[in-house]
Amino acid sequence: MQGIDQDTFRRIFEEHWDKFKSGHPSYATEYYEEVVQKMLGCGREEGGYSEYLCTCCGQDRRRIAFTCKSCFCLSCSKGYTDDFVAQVSRVLQPGLKYRHMILTVAEQLRIYFYRNRQEGKLLSGLMRCGYECLEDVVSRAVKQLVKIGAIVVVQTHGRSGHHNPHLHIIMTSGGINEQTGKWVDMGYFPYEIIHKKWQYHLLKMMKEIMPTDEVKRVVDDLWKKYPDGFVAHVTKGKVPDQCRGLARYLAKYVASPPIALRRIISYTGKEVTYWYKDHQTKGKEVVTVNVLTFIGRMVQHILPKGFQRIRYYGLQATKTFKKWVEAIKEGLRKVGRAIKGAYEVVASKGYRERYKEMSGRDPLICRYCGREMDLWKTWHPKYGTIYDEWENLKAGKYERFVKERDTGGGGYSLWPPAGGVQLPLLPVRM
């Protein structure tokens, strides 16, 4: 199925955002407005731009509009995924084996995460107790207290776009005994206890952060209703040893918008139709919802301002790993578990690299002479002109390097400028 384009997605918000806010006052805040307006201006010159000029032949110029780089913006989702992969890949430790875990939140508790979505306190507590739960499980498996490493990522949506907070965790298959200073490898993961342990840690966290009578009653009921514990998905075996991009493995689960553009089938002005892959049936389900409902399913996943949805705990914290790196290496060598060359560090990609991937052409290479263009101007809607090379020229930035020279075409050029190339002062082609 072919999805709609970004302009149509913007139109949904342009036409209905104000009406949505009037009916849902909890979203009528300065922060939500800022996020939505950034998305609406993403990739448009009115949202700011950098202008490049070929200072060799003077015939090519290109304006590159700023992008919002928000995970809420559907057109920025590819860039967001690339940044996610780059960030996580830099902290994966060569030689360590990892497991992928998914820890879910009971349906009865999700309403509290939704009500407190603007604060982030519950989500932070969720991430912390997820790590503590797995450290508890590993310690139980190896029969001694150990410190593990974990990369914890929070995701607030399910496949249908509904509010469904849960954790994706990449954890080390073992840990450091801080008393002995030795690495302890975990050969077997105790699947039989993870569900009860997760239930214990999550409910304990809920009572600590929200010590109300209502929450206490819900927690007590959940102990009775789920005697076998909460749902926790554990990948069988370890994350594939030869998965060169372990960060990419994780990204396919978490670095995606609630409802991607490719999944939105149509917009009629009143309704939006999209599809999702049902978790139970594994088949595609097509749903049509009122446009205001659709907007709600998108904006409810905007995380609190400044909230870090990727966090590193235990051995994955840089300072901690440096402290124990030699002990880890020695332990892995003894058990023969070290992986050689399994993970790659992925560089973050900017506009230039992504454009070349999609089009096969470098956007900053002059179409006429083949030379690389230079930054000429940068403008921001909030801060105005940040950089203007033309104004620099007029202000005499290069006076000690240049002199006027008749070009023979009725104009003049500065010759030679600081970079040693000619800067024609004639109109350029757009």
C-alpha positions in Angstrom: 0.0 0.0 0.0 1.3 3.5 -0.9 1.2 6.0 1.9 0.4 9.7 1.7 3.1 12.3 1.4 4.5 14.7 4.0 2.5 17.7 2.7 -0.8 15.8 3.3 0.3 14.9 6.8 1.0 18.6 7.4 -2.3 19.5 6.0 -4.0 17.3 8.6 -2.5 19.4 11.4 -2.9 22.7 9.6 -6.6 22.1 9.2 -7.5 20.5 12.5 -4.8 21.3 15.2 -6.6 24.3 16.6 -9.9 22.4 16.8 -8.1 19.5 18.5 -6.6 21.7 21.1 -9.9 23.3 21.9 -11.4 19.9 22.6 -8.3 18.6 24.5 -7.0 21.5 26.7 -4.2 19.3 28.2 -2.5 19.6 24.8 -3.0 23.4 24.6 0.4 24.1 26.0 3.4 26.1 24.8 5.5 22.9 24.5 3.1 20.9 22.3 2.5 24.0 20.2 6.3 24.3 19.7 6.7 20.7 18.6 3.8 20.8 16.2 4.9 24.1 14.6 8.4 22.8 14.2 7.0 19.8 12.3 4.8 22.1 10.1 7.9 24.2 9.2 10.2 21.3 8.7 11.9 21.4 5.3 10.4 24.8 4.5 12.5 28.0 4.0 10.2 29.9 6.4 11.6 27.5 9.1 15.2 28.6 8.4 17.8 27.7 5.8 21.4 27.6 4.8 22.3 28.9 1.4 25.3 27.7 -0.6 26.9 29.4 -3.6 29.5 28.2 -6.1 32.3 30.7 -5.7 34.2 29.3 -8.6 31.8 29.9 -11.5 29.1 31.7 -9.7 26.4 29.9 -11.6 24.9 27.6 -9.0 23.1 28.3 -5.7 21.2 26.1 -3.4 19.1 26.8 -0.3 18.8 23.9 2.1 15.9 24.3 4.5 16.3 23.3 8.1 14.6 20.1 9.3 13.2 19.8 12.8 15.0 16.5 13.6 12.1 15.4 15.8 10.9 11.9 16.2 7.4 13.3 16.0 8.0 14.5 12.4 7.3 11.7 10.0 9.6 13.2 7.3 12.5 13.2 9.7 11.9 9.6 10.8 14.7 8.3 8.6 17.2 10.8 10.0 16.0 10.1 13.5 16.6 6.3 12.9 20.1 7.0 11.6 20.9 9.2 14.6 19.6 6.5 16.9 21.7 3.8 15.3 24.8 6.1 15.4 24.3 6.9 19.1 23.8 3.3 20.3 26.5 1.8 18.1 29.1 4.1 19.8 28.5 2.6 23.2 28.4 -1.1 22.3 31.4 -2.7 23.8 33.5 -5.0 21.5 33.7 -8.5 22.8 30.5 -8.5 24.8 27.5 -10.6 24.0 24.1 -9.1 24.4 20.4 -10.1 24.7 17.3 -8.3 23.6 14.5 -7.9 26.1 11.0 -6.4 25.9 9.3 -5.5 29.2 5.7 -4.5 29.0 3.3 -2.5 31.2 0.0 -4.1 32.3 -3.0 -2.5 30.7 -4.4 -1.3 34.0 -1.3 0.8 34.7 -1.1 2.5 31.3 -3.6 5.2 32.2 -1.2 6.5 34.9 1.6 6.9 32.3 -0.8 8.7 30.0 -2.0 11.1 32.7 1.6 11.9 33.7 3.0 12.0 30.1 4.1 15.6 30.4 6.2 15.1 33.5 8.3 12.1 32.6 8.7 10.9 36.2 6.9 7.6 35.7 8.8 6.9 32.4 12.1 7.5 34.1 11.1 5.2 36.9 10.1 2.6 34.4 13.5 2.7 32.7 15.3 2.5 36.0 13.3 -0.4 37.3 13.7 -2.3 34.0 17.4 -2.2 34.5 17.2 -3.2 38.1 14.9 -6.1 37.3 17.3 -7.5 34.8 20.3 -7.1 37.1 18.3 -8.9 39.7 17.6 -11.8 37.3 21.2 -12.1 36.1 22.4 -12.1 39.7 19.9 -14.9 40.4 21.1 -16.9 37.4 24.8 -16.7 38.3 24.1 -17.1 42.1 26.0 -13.9 43.1 25.5 -10.2 43.0 26.8 -8.7 39.7 26.6 -5.4 37.8 25.4 -5.8 34.3 25.3 -3.4 31.3 22.0 -2.3 29.7 20.9 0.1 27.0 17.3 0.9 27.8 14.9 2.5 25.3 11.4 3.5 26.1 8.6 3.3 23.5 5.1 4.6 24.2 3.2 3.3 21.3 2.0 -0.1 20.1 1.6 -1.0 16.5 -1.9 0.5 16.2 -0.8 3.8 17.5 -2.5 3.5 20.9 -0.7 4.5 24.1 1.3 1.4 25.2 4.5 2.2 27.2 7.1 -0.5 27.2 10.9 -1.0 27.2 13.3 -2.4 24.7 16.6 -3.4 26.4 19.9 -4.6 25.1 21.6 -6.2 28.1 25.0 -7.9 28.6 25.0 -11.6 29.0 26.8 -11.6 32.3 28.2 -9.0 34.7 31.0 -7.9 37.1 31.1 -9.1 40.7 32.2 -5.8 42.3 33.5 -7.7 45.4 35.9 -10.0 43.6 36.5 -7.7 40.6 35.8 -10.6 38.2 33.6 -11.0 35.2 30.8 -13.6 35.6 29.4 -15.1 32.4 25.7 -16.1 32.2 25.3 -19.2 30.1 21.6 -19.8 30.8 18.9 -17.2 31.1 16.3 -18.0 33.7 13.2 -17.6 31.6 11.0 -19.1 34.3 11.5 -16.2 36.8 11.7 -13.1 34.6 7.9 -12.6 34.6 7.5 -12.6 38.3 10.6 -10.5 38.8 9.4 -7.9 36.3 6.0 -7.8 38.1 7.7 -7.3 41.5 10.0 -4.4 40.3 7.3 -2.6 38.3 4.6 -2.7 41.0 7.2 -1.7 43.6 8.1 1.3 41.4 4.5 2.3 40.9 3.8 2.4 44.7 7.0 4.4 45.4 6.4 7.1 42.7 2.6 7.2 43.1 1.8 6.4 46.8 -2.0 7.0 46.5 -4.8 4.8 47.7 -6.0 4.4 44.1 -2.7 3.0 42.9 -2.3 0.8 46.0 -5.7 -0.8 45.2 -4.7 -1.3 41.6 -1.3 -2.8 42.5 -3.0 -5.2 45.0 -5.5 -6.3 42.3 -2.7 -6.9 39.8 -0.9 -9.3 42.2 -4.0 -11.4 42.4 -5.0 -11.1 38.7 -1.5 -12.1 37.4 -0.1 -14.8 39.7 2.4 -15.8 37.0 3.8 -12.3 36.5 3.8 -9.8 33.7 4.6 -10.2 30.1 8.3 -10.1 29.3 9.6 -11.1 25.8 13.1 -12.6 25.7 14.8 -13.3 22.5 15.7 -17.0 22.5 19.5 -17.4 22.6 21.6 -14.3 22.3 21.4 -11.5 19.8 23.0 -12.9 16.7 26.8 -12.9 17.1 27.5 -11.8 13.6 24.9 -9.1 13.5 27.3 -6.3 12.3 24.7 -3.7 13.2 23.4 -4.6 16.6 22.2 -1.0 16.9 20.2 -1.4 13.7 18.7 -4.6 15.1 17.3 -2.5 18.0 16.4 0.4 15.8 13.9 -1.6 13.8 11.9 -2.0 17.0 12.0 1.4 18.5 13.2 4.1 16.1 9.9 4.5 14.3 7.0 7.0 14.5 3.7 5.8 16.0 2.1 5.7 12.6 4.6 6.0 9.7 3.8 7.8 6.5 3.9 4.6 4.5 1.1 3.2 6.6 -1.3 6.1 6.1 -3.5 5.1 3.2 -5.8 8.2 2.8 -7.1 11.4 4.2 -10.5 12.6 3.2 -10.6 15.9 5.2 -12.6 14.3 8.0 -11.1 10.8 8.3 -7.7 9.1 8.2 -7.2 5.5 7.1 -4.1 3.6 8.0 -2.9 0.0 8.5 -0.9 -1.8 11.1 0.4 -5.3 11.5 -1.6 -7.1 14.2 0.6 -8.6 17.0 -1.7 -11.6 17.4 -2.7 -12.5 13.9 0.5 -11.2 12.1 -1.8 -9.9 9.4 -2.5 -6.3 8.2 -5.4 -4.5 9.9 -6.9 -1.5 8.2 -8.6 1.1 10.4 -10.4 4.4 9.7 -10.6 7.0 12.4 -11.9 10.6 12.8 -9.1 13.1 12.0 -9.1 14.4 15.6 -8.7 10.8 16.9 -5.7 10.4 14.5 -4.1 13.6 15.8 -4.5 12.4 19.3 -2.9 9.1 18.5 0.1 11.0 17.2 0.6 13.8 19.8 0.1 11.6 22.8 3.5 10.1 22.1 5.4 13.4 22.3 7.8 12.9 25.1 8.4 15.5 27.8 10.8 18.3 26.9 14.4 17.2 27.4 13.4 13.6 28.1 16.2 11.1 27.2 14.5 8.0 25.7 17.8 6.2 25.4 19.6 5.6 28.7 22.7 3.6 29.6 23.0 1.8 32.9 25.6 -0.2 34.8 28.6 -1.4 32.6 27.2 0.5 29.6 27.9 3.8 31.4 31.2 5.0 29.9 33.0 5.6 33.2 31.9 2.3 34.7 33.0 0.3 31.6 36.4 2.0 31.7 36.8 1.0 35.3 36.1 -2.7 34.7 37.3 -3.1 31.0 40.3 -5.3 31.8 38.4 -7.5 34.2 35.7 -8.0 31.5 38.3 -8.8 28.8 40.0 -11.4 31.1 36.7 -13.0 32.0 35.5 -13.3 28.4 38.9 -14.8 27.4 38.6 -17.5 30.0 35.2 -18.6 29.0 35.9 -18.2 25.3 32.9 -16.0 24.8 34.4 -12.9 23.2 33.1 -11.8 19.8 35.6 -10.5 17.3 34.5 -7.9 14.8 30.8 -8.4 15.4 29.7 -4.8 15.9 30.4 -1.7 13.9 30.4 2.0 14.9 28.0 3.8 12.6 28.6 7.5 11.8 25.8 9.9 12.1 24.5 11.1 8.8 23.6 14.6 7.8 21.4 16.0 5.0 24.3 15.8 2.5 24.9 12.0 3.1 21.2 11.2 3.1 20.6 13.2 -0.1 23.4 11.3 -1.9 22.0 8.0 -0.7 18.5 8.8 -2.2 19.5 10.6 -5.4 23.0 9.5 -6.1 24.1 13.2 -6.4 25.9 15.4 -4.0 23.7 18.5 -3.3 26.7 20.7 -2.6 28.5 20.1 -5.9 28.0 22.8 -8.5 26.0 21.6 -11.5 28.0 23.7 -13.9 31.7 23.4 -12.9 31.7 20.5 -10.6 33.3 22.3 -7.7 32.1 22.2 -4.1 29.9 25.2 -3.2 30.6 27.4 -0.1 28.2 28.4 2.7 26.9 31.9 1.8 24.1 32.6 4.2 22.3 31.1 7.2 19.0 32.4 8.3 16.8 31.4 11.3 13.2 32.6 11.9 13.9 33.2 15.6 17.5 34.6 15.5 17.4 36.2 12.0 20.6 36.2 9.8 23.2 34.2 11.6 25.8 34.3 8.8 26.0 36.4 5.6 29.1 36.2 3.5 27.8 39.0 1.2 27.6 41.3 4.1 31.1 40.2 5.1 32.4 41.1 1.7 30.8 44.6 1.8 32.1 45.1 5.3 35.7 44.6 4.0 36.4 41.1 5.3 38.8 40.4 2.4 40.2 43.9 1.8 43.7 42.9 2.5 43.5 40.0 0.1 41.7 41.4 -2.9 41.5 44.2 -5.5 38.9 45.2 -8.0 39.3 43.6 -11.4 37.4 44.3 -14.6 35.7 41.1 -15.7 35.1 42.3 -19.2 31.4 41.6 -18.9 30.2 44.8 -17.4 30.7 43.7 -13.8 33.5 43.3 -11.3 34.9 40.5 -9.2 37.1 40.3 -6.1 40.4 38.9 -7.1 41.9 36.8 -5.6 39.8 36.2 -2.5 41.1 34.5 0.6 40.3 31.1 -0.8 42.1 31.8 -4.0 39.0 31.6 -6.2 37.1 34.2 -8.2 33.9 35.6 -6.7 31.8 37.0 -9.5 29.6 39.9 -8.5 27.1 39.2 -11.3 23.6 37.6 -11.0 23.7 33.8 -10.4 21.4 31.3 -11.9 18.8 29.8 -9.5 
